Each structure stands twice: as structure tokens, then as C-alpha cells.
Amino acid sequence: MIIVMRPFASDAEIEAVTALIASMRLASHVSRGSERTIVGVVGISEDKETLLAQFAQLEGVESVVPISRSYKLVSREARGDRTIVRLANGAAFGGGELVIAAGPCSVESRDQVNLTADAVARAGAKLLRGGAFKPRTSPYAFQGLGEEGLKYLREAADRTNLAVVTEVLDTRDVELVARYADVLQIGARNMQNFGLLREVGGARMPVLLKRGLSATIEEWLMAAEYVYGAGSHDIVLCERGIRSYDPQTRNLLDLAVVPLLLSLTHLPVIVDPSHGTGVRTLVLPMSLAAIAAGADGLLVEVHPNPAAAFSDGPQSLTLPNFSDLMARLAPIADAVGRSLPAPALAV
């Protein structure tokens, strides 16, 4: 159930609504827009018609909307406007500007991270991505540099005015990763790690939530519901491809999900064409297609020397490849009424 407050409802009126919800032993989630506040009510199991009437009589309430979807807090009906996830460096997922996150799959060295950060910042990226902790299928594969890698990311990002997005794998590491990152990433393998979702949500930081390897859209949005309910309302959904039977690409990149999600949820949506295809030459065309479909941005793997990368070299763009991608994005962005931000570093 969603309670829509009248424009510019007072704090006292909003508090009266949340107090009544608490007295019924229900949970409330308050979302404040520029003009209008919406209060979500979770845990309803009694007579909904009676509850609707009770809430509708309160001062400052404009309407009460029952929501039948299993994901209530992240549903499109839960907010009058779309969520814009704003970062300290000016990046804003869901706004008029596209947000591009770029960097290596794995943090391998300080020089590698610095070289990549300089290049992607000059090309127009707003976030530096990189894995300090790596979930690998083989226990013998490179697992990441841990805190040392986080330090390299933070140093490079601060120098280039980029924000840091990096994956957290374990509930025990959330506090550590949060000290260095601007956005906490939940990877595909952990999309339904409910303990981790709650822990990350409790950090009340921006969260990038990737779709699971074979997750349905409802399962993905229910995972977002866990994060939202735990406290973080700044969630970015990332389509990264789902498992398919065809070995020609790493995954099946589901671009139809982009406009669909824009109708189902108020959260911003970005696309990872690197994991979605696993093929370097496919990253550019699928990036263009993602923006044309309405994506709010991209998550792209970039490496100074993909042939020597510790992981995901075949899908990583070179530094010149990435500059070409950003140049090619400009007319597509313009065609769909979006723009690319000014480079974080002077060219």
C-alpha cells in the first residue's frame, strides 16, 4: 500500500501517518520528492479496505493506492517521480546525463589503475570500476588484491574526480569496502544472497545491483526490495546478461528489460555490455543499442592491455576503444534526449 501525501505536506502530517502505521505494527518507508512525499506501508495482512479508509482520512493525505505487486517499495507506483542516484562527484544515475562507469575487471596494480583512470576520465566516464575482491568459478584463479586494491581505486579516483564502484562479496567486508567506495556493487552471483543484501542496504550507500545469472525480472526486483527495505534507497539496477544455451556469446544480453523496467520500477537502469556479450567487438554496438533502448548508463570493462589481463581480457576494451565508444555514444544520446557529461579530466 502506498500513501501519497499532498504537495508540500508538512513534517507533522507525515509523522502522523508514520505514527499510525507504527501503531498498527506495520513498517513504513518514506520517500521524499521535490514536491511530494510518498509513504510505503509494508506488512499488511488484515482488512485492506478498512486500512485504506483510515489512512485516507488523515490530514495531508491525497490518496491511498493499494499495490498488488510483490515488490512494493521499488515499484513504479511507489513514487511520483523517478529515483535519481546522485554521487558526490556530480554523477547522477537517472538524470538527463548518461553515467558511464569504466575500468578493469580486476585491480592488478597501482600503475594499471592509474593509467586506466586517467584515460576513462578524459574520455568522459564518471565512475571508476574495478574488482578488489573477485568471485571466481575456480578457487585457483586470481581472487583480487583485497584492501590494497581498494586503496589503489580510491587514490586514482580522487586524483581524477571519479567515483568508485566496486563489488562486495561478504557481509564481513561491507564496512571495509564502504570506506573506499562510493557505490557498493552486488554481483550476479550474489543477487539472492539475502544476508548480504540486507547488510549492504543497512550501510545506506548507493548500491549497484546486478541481475542474477538466470534471474527473472521479479526475482531481481525482489532483491532490490531487500536492499531498499534495509535502508538504502539509492539503488541502480544493472542488466549484465543471463545464461543462454548458445556458446557464441558469454551471456544473452536482454535489452528488452530496459524499457520494461522503466515501466515497472522507479529505479535507474544501466547495462553491462562487457559481461553481457563477453566479446570485445560486440561491446560497442550493444552499448549504443542499450542507450537507444533507454538505459541510464553503462558499466564497461576497460584495460590498458587486455591480452595480459588477469581476468576477462577478451571482453575488455582497450583505452583507444573506450575513447571511440564515448565519441560514438554522443549522437545516440542526443537522439534519445540525453547527454554525456563533460570529461572529469581535461583532454
C-alpha positions in Angstrom: 0.0 0.0 0.0 1.3 3.5 -0.9 0.1 6.7 0.8 0.5 9.7 -1.4 0.8 13.0 0.5 -0.5 16.3 -0.8 2.2 18.6 -2.4 4.3 20.2 0.3 2.7 18.2 3.1 4.2 19.3 6.5 6.5 17.2 8.6 3.9 16.9 11.3 1.4 15.5 8.8 3.9 12.9 7.5 4.8 12.0 11.1 1.1 11.5 11.9 0.9 9.0 9.1 4.0 7.1 10.1 2.9 7.0 13.7 -0.4 5.4 12.8 1.4 2.9 10.7 3.7 2.0 13.6 0.7 1.7 16.0 -0.7 -1.0 13.7 2.7 -2.8 13.9 3.4 -2.3 10.3 6.6 -0.9 8.7 6.7 2.4 6.9 9.2 3.7 4.3 9.2 7.4 3.5 10.3 8.7 0.0 10.6 12.4 -0.3 10.4 14.0 -3.7 10.9 17.7 -4.6 7.2 18.5 -4.1 5.5 15.3 -2.9 6.2 12.7 -0.2 5.1 9.1 -0.6 4.9 6.6 2.4 5.0 2.9 1.7 3.2 0.6 4.1 4.6 -3.0 4.3 3.3 -6.0 6.2 -0.5 -5.6 5.6 -2.4 -8.8 6.1 -5.7 -7.5 7.6 -8.8 -5.9 6.0 -7.2 -3.6 3.4 -10.4 -1.7 2.8 -10.6 -0.6 6.4 -6.9 0.4 6.4 -7.4 2.4 3.1 -10.3 4.4 4.8 -8.2 5.0 7.9 -5.2 6.4 6.1 -7.4 8.4 3.6 -8.9 10.5 6.5 -5.5 11.7 7.8 -4.5 15.4 7.3 -2.2 15.9 4.3 -3.1 12.6 2.6 -4.0 13.0 -1.1 -4.6 9.3 -1.9 -4.0 5.8 -0.8 -3.0 3.3 -3.5 -3.1 -0.5 -3.0 -0.2 -2.3 -4.8 -0.6 -5.9 -5.8 3.0 -6.4 -6.9 5.2 -8.5 -4.6 7.9 -5.7 -4.9 6.2 -2.7 -3.4 8.9 -0.2 -2.4 10.7 -0.3 -5.7 7.6 -0.4 -7.9 6.7 2.4 -10.3 3.6 3.2 -8.2 5.7 3.8 -5.1 7.0 7.2 -6.2 5.5 10.1 -8.1 8.9 10.6 -9.8 11.9 8.5 -10.8 14.7 8.0 -8.3 17.9 9.8 -9.2 21.0 8.4 -7.6 23.4 11.3 -7.1 27.1 10.9 -6.2 29.5 13.4 -4.7 31.4 14.0 -7.9 28.3 15.1 -9.8 27.3 11.9 -11.4 23.5 11.3 -11.3 22.0 7.9 -12.4 18.6 8.5 -13.8 19.0 12.2 -14.7 19.4 13.8 -18.0 23.1 12.9 -18.3 24.2 9.4 -19.0 26.6 7.9 -16.5 29.4 5.7 -17.7 31.4 3.5 -15.3 34.6 2.1 -16.7 37.7 0.2 -15.6 39.4 -3.2 -15.3 37.6 -6.3 -14.3 40.3 -6.9 -11.6 42.6 -4.4 -9.9 46.1 -5.7 -10.7 48.5 -2.9 -9.8 48.6 0.8 -8.9 50.0 1.6 -12.4 47.3 -0.3 -14.2 44.6 1.5 -12.2 46.1 4.9 -12.6 46.6 4.5 -16.3 43.0 3.4 -16.8 41.6 6.1 -14.6 43.4 8.8 -16.5 42.1 7.5 -19.8 38.5 6.9 -18.9 38.2 10.2 -17.0 39.5 12.1 -20.1 37.0 10.2 -22.3 34.0 11.2 -20.2 33.5 8.4 -17.6 32.2 9.5 -14.2 32.9 6.3 -12.3 36.0 4.0 -12.0 35.0 0.4 -11.7 37.3 -2.4 -10.7 37.3 -5.6 -8.6 39.4 -5.7 -5.4 37.6 -8.9 -4.4 36.8 -11.3 -7.2 34.2 -14.1 -7.3 35.8 -16.7 -9.5 34.5 -20.1 -10.6 37.9 -21.7 -9.9 39.3 -21.4 -6.4 42.8 -21.3 -8.1 42.1 -18.2 -10.2 43.1 -14.7 -9.2 40.9 -13.6 -6.3 41.8 -9.9 -6.2 44.1 -7.7 -4.1 41.7 -7.0 -1.3 42.2 -3.8 0.7 45.3 -3.0 -1.3 43.2 -2.9 -4.4 40.6 -0.7 -2.8 43.3 1.8 -1.9 44.5 1.9 -5.5 41.0 2.6 -6.7 40.4 5.3 -4.1 43.7 7.1 -4.8 43.2 7.0 -8.6 39.5 8.2 -8.3 40.3 11.1 -6.0 43.0 12.3 -8.4 40.8 12.1 -11.5 37.4 13.3 -9.9 35.9 9.8 -10.5 33.6 7.9 -8.1 34.4 4.3 -7.2 32.1 1.4 -7.8 33.4 -2.0 -6.6 31.9 -5.3 -5.6 31.4 -6.6 -2.1 31.3 -10.3 -1.7 30.8 -11.0 2.0 28.8 -9.4 4.9 32.1 -9.2 6.8 33.6 -6.9 4.1 30.8 -4.4 3.8 32.3 -1.9 6.3 35.8 -2.2 4.7 34.6 -1.7 1.2 32.3 1.2 2.2 35.3 3.1 3.5 36.8 3.2 0.0 33.8 3.0 -2.4 31.1 5.5 -3.4 28.9 2.7 -4.8 28.7 -0.8 -3.4 28.2 -3.4 -6.1 26.3 -6.7 -5.7 27.4 -9.0 -8.4 25.3 -11.5 -10.3 26.3 -14.5 -8.2 25.2 -12.7 -5.0 21.9 -11.2 -6.3 19.9 -13.5 -4.0 22.4 -13.5 -1.1 19.7 -12.1 1.2 22.0 -11.6 4.2 24.4 -9.6 2.1 21.6 -7.6 0.5 20.4 -6.6 4.0 23.9 -5.7 5.2 24.6 -3.6 2.1 21.2 -1.8 2.4 22.0 -1.1 6.0 25.1 0.8 5.0 22.8 3.4 3.4 25.1 4.0 0.5 24.3 3.9 -3.2 24.1 0.3 -4.4 24.6 -1.2 -7.9 22.6 -4.4 -8.1 23.4 -6.7 -11.0 20.9 -9.2 -12.4 21.5 -12.9 -11.4 22.8 -15.4 -14.0 19.3 -16.7 -14.7 17.1 -14.5 -12.6 13.6 -13.4 -13.6 12.7 -9.8 -13.5 10.5 -10.2 -10.5 13.3 -12.0 -8.6 15.7 -9.2 -9.5 13.3 -6.5 -8.2 12.6 -8.5 -5.1 16.3 -8.5 -4.4 16.2 -4.7 -4.8 13.3 -4.7 -2.3 15.6 -6.3 0.3 18.2 -3.5 -0.2 15.5 -0.8 -0.2 13.8 -2.1 2.9 17.1 -2.4 4.8 17.7 1.3 4.3 19.4 2.2 1.0 17.0 3.9 -1.4 19.7 4.8 -3.9 19.8 1.6 -6.0 20.9 1.3 -9.6 19.8 -1.9 -11.5 22.4 -3.3 -13.9 21.4 -5.7 -16.7 24.5 -7.9 -17.4 23.1 -10.7 -19.5 21.5 -14.0 -18.5 22.7 -17.5 -19.1 21.9 -19.0 -22.5 22.4 -22.2 -24.4 24.4 -20.6 -27.2 28.2 -20.5 -26.6 28.9 -17.8 -29.2 28.5 -15.1 -26.6 29.2 -15.3 -22.8 25.6 -14.4 -22.0 22.4 -13.3 -23.6 22.1 -9.6 -23.2 18.5 -8.8 -22.5 18.0 -5.2 -23.7 14.2 -5.6 -23.8 14.4 -5.5 -20.0 15.5 -1.8 -20.1 12.2 -0.3 -21.3 10.3 -2.9 -19.3 12.0 -1.9 -16.1 11.3 1.7 -16.8 7.6 0.9 -16.6 7.9 -1.4 -13.6 10.2 0.5 -11.2 11.3 4.0 -10.3 15.0 2.9 -10.0 17.6 3.8 -12.7 18.7 1.1 -15.0 22.1 0.6 -16.7 23.7 -2.1 -18.9 26.9 -4.0 -18.7 27.7 -4.9 -22.4 31.1 -6.4 -21.4 29.7 -9.3 -19.3 26.5 -9.3 -21.4 28.5 -10.4 -24.5 32.0 -11.5 -23.5 33.2 -10.3 -26.9 35.2 -7.1 -27.3 33.9 -6.3 -30.7 30.3 -6.6 -29.5 30.6 -4.1 -26.7 30.4 -1.0 -28.8 27.2 -1.9 -30.8 25.4 -3.3 -27.7 26.4 -0.1 -25.8 24.8 2.0 -28.5 21.7 -0.2 -28.5 21.4 0.0 -24.7 21.3 3.8 -24.7 18.9 3.7 -27.6 16.6 1.4 -25.5 16.6 4.0 -22.7 19.4 2.9 -20.3 20.6 5.5 -17.9 24.3 4.5 -18.4 26.8 1.7 -18.9 29.3 -0.4 -16.9 32.2 -1.2 -19.2 35.4 -3.1 -18.7 38.5 -1.3 -19.9 42.1 -2.4 -19.6 45.4 -0.9 -20.8 46.5 -4.3 -22.1 43.6 -6.8 -22.3 45.9 -9.6 -23.6 47.7 -9.5 -20.3 44.6 -9.0 -18.1 44.3 -11.3 -15.0 40.6 -11.8 -15.9 38.1 -11.0 -18.6 40.6 -9.9 -21.2 38.6 -11.0 -24.2 35.7 -8.7 -23.3 37.7 -5.7 -22.1 38.1 -2.6 -24.3 41.5 -1.0 -24.9 41.9 2.6 -23.9 41.5 3.8 -27.5 38.5 1.5 -27.9 36.8 3.3 -24.9 37.5 6.7 -26.3 35.9 5.7 -29.6 32.9 4.3 -27.7 32.3 7.6 -25.9 32.6 9.5 -29.2 30.1 7.2 -30.8 27.6 7.5 -27.9 27.1 11.2 -28.3 24.7 11.2 -31.3 22.7 8.3 -29.8 22.4 10.1 -26.5 21.2 13.2 -28.3 18.7 11.3 -30.3 17.0 10.0 -27.2 17.1 13.3 -25.3 20.1 12.6 -23.1 23.6 14.0 -23.0 27.1 12.9 -22.0 28.8 14.7 -19.1 31.9 16.8 -19.5 35.1 14.8 -19.0 36.4 14.6 -15.4 39.9 15.5 -16.7 40.8 17.9 -19.4 41.6 16.2 -22.7 
